[in-house]
Amino acid sequence: MQTAPDHSRQRLLADDEPAAYQVCCPAGASPFFLTADHASHRLPRVLGSLGLCDSDRQRHIGWDIGVAGLAKLLSAQLDAWLILQNYSRLVIDCNRPLDSPQSIVTLSEETPIPGNVALSPAEIAARQNEIFIPYHDRIRAELDLRQRQRRSTILVALHSFTPCYLGVQRPWQIGLLYHRDPRLGRRLIELLRQEPELTVGDNQPYFISDGSDYGIPVHGEQRGIVHVEIEIRQDLLADAAGQAHWAALLARLLTQLQPEFDHPSSSKESANERQ
């Protein structure tokens, strides 16, 4: 567990503001375990606008557009436990290690984030202690419970990506990310490439590493849980119809793969055997 320095300061979140996370389908019976690290562009009131206009806060720099709707639909269709992070990645990025330069960014793509410049240790600690740590502690507690119950768990981290980054167009509609354990990612790529008119990224448009990512390395790899990170292009998730289409597709393919991984041996021991 990562812990933040104990700096005293005023609270980041007021009593009437949402908690750091929201859990959906808490009694879900499925082995699938869904996370959405960048589900919201909400900012705590005390931070104002971070010096950004409304349109910038609602761009991809502030959140993973469409992921919240997709995740809730997929959770319902799979009967799967889901956690969504309730604040913008510009406050603190819940898929970056706390010591990463990308944890609290001062520049996202080409957009300066004035409200993140020259933060004091107390201001940084407040964001860590009230958003990042509660979110990941909740994931950790649920995974601990499932382990005690000897329940099979398949971690699926849901994200979306901008169609154009730094002027470069991205051709993929969907990308599958993995690092040390490629089993689920590669099998899902195989099935997706059988779908008509899909360009599927294999560790595109990003790749996972210990320095740049938190969710998969910590909750997946360190525990030996079968896992995959799914990235879908944001223009395809921009409306309810797109979210419903991708949720139905992923639910169908993940259900098809479930028998291959839905057993206790899909853990650290079996992962190591395949490396």
Beta strands, then each sheet from edge to edge (+ up, - down):
strand 1: 21-24
strand 2: 32-36
strand 3: 81-85
strand 4: 107-108
strand 5: 111-112
strand 6: 154-161
strand 7: 164-165
strand 8: 168-169
strand 9: 174-177
strand 10: 200-202
strand 11: 226-233
sheet 1: 1+ 3- 2- 6- 11- 9+ 10+
sheet 2: 4+ 5-
sheet 3: 7+ 8-
end
